[in-house]
Amino acid sequence: MVVDFNPRIYQPGHIDYGSYMKSAEWFHKRTLVLIRAEWICEVRWCLNLAQDVHHLTYDRLGNEKLEDLKAVCRWHHTLIHGRKF
């Protein structure tokens, strides 16, 4: 699955993605998601260490529900966003 969303492009009134990713609020949510997953990638059949938290939707960026977020290993996060290794 490839997500063709560019988090740096926002409509007027949306929060700044870079600033939010450095905020205490994001750190707290990210930590809750990683604890929920017991630091294991939530991609089916993957047992790698989860290092990243992926947004399933950016519609509520800054006001995410924990269900909007998925703990993923670095490899799967790279695949999800379609980046080259």
N, C-alpha and C positions, 0 to 999 in steps of 0.2 A: 504494500500500500504506500502510495506517495502522496504527501500533503503538499499542495502547491500554494500554501499560505506563506506570505512573507511577513514575519512579525514586526518588521521595521516600517511597514506601510499602514497607516491608520487613518480612519475618517476623523474629521474634526471632533474634538471632545473626548476622544479616547485617551487613556493613560499612556505614558511613555513606557514601552516594553522594557528597554534597557534599565531604566531606573527602577521599575517594578521588580525585575529579576534580582536586583541588589538589595531590595527592601527586607526589613525584619518580618513583615507580613508574609512575603513569599517564602522566606526561609522557614517560617513556622508551618505553613501549609505543606511545603515540600517535605519537611521532616515528618509530619503526620502521615503523608502518603507512603514514604519509605518505611516507616514503622508498621503501617497497615500491611504492607507487602513483605514484612520481615526481611527487608533489604534484598529480596529476590525479584528478578525481572518478572513482570506480570504478563508477558507475552506467553501464550500457551506453549507448554513443553520446554520452556527455557528455564534453566536453573542458574543463570549467570547472576553475578552481583548487580543489583540495580544501583546505578550511579546518577541517573537522570530522572526527572519527572516530566512526562509529556502531557500537553494539553490536548484532550480529545476534541475540544471546541475552544475557540477564542472569543466566543460571543459574550462570555461573562468575565473576560480578563480583568483581574483586580478584585473580582467578586465571585471567584470560582466556587463551585461546590466541590467537595472532595471526590465526588463521582465523576467530575469533569477531568480528573487527573489520573495518570497511570504511571506507576514506577516501572522504568525500563532500564535495561543494560545499555551501555554506550553503543554497542553494535546495532541493536534494534532501533535505538533512537536515530542513528545515522541512516539506517534503511528507511524508516518511516518518513524522514524528510528528504529522501532521495539524494543524499550527498554521496560523493565519491570517497572511497577510502584512500 
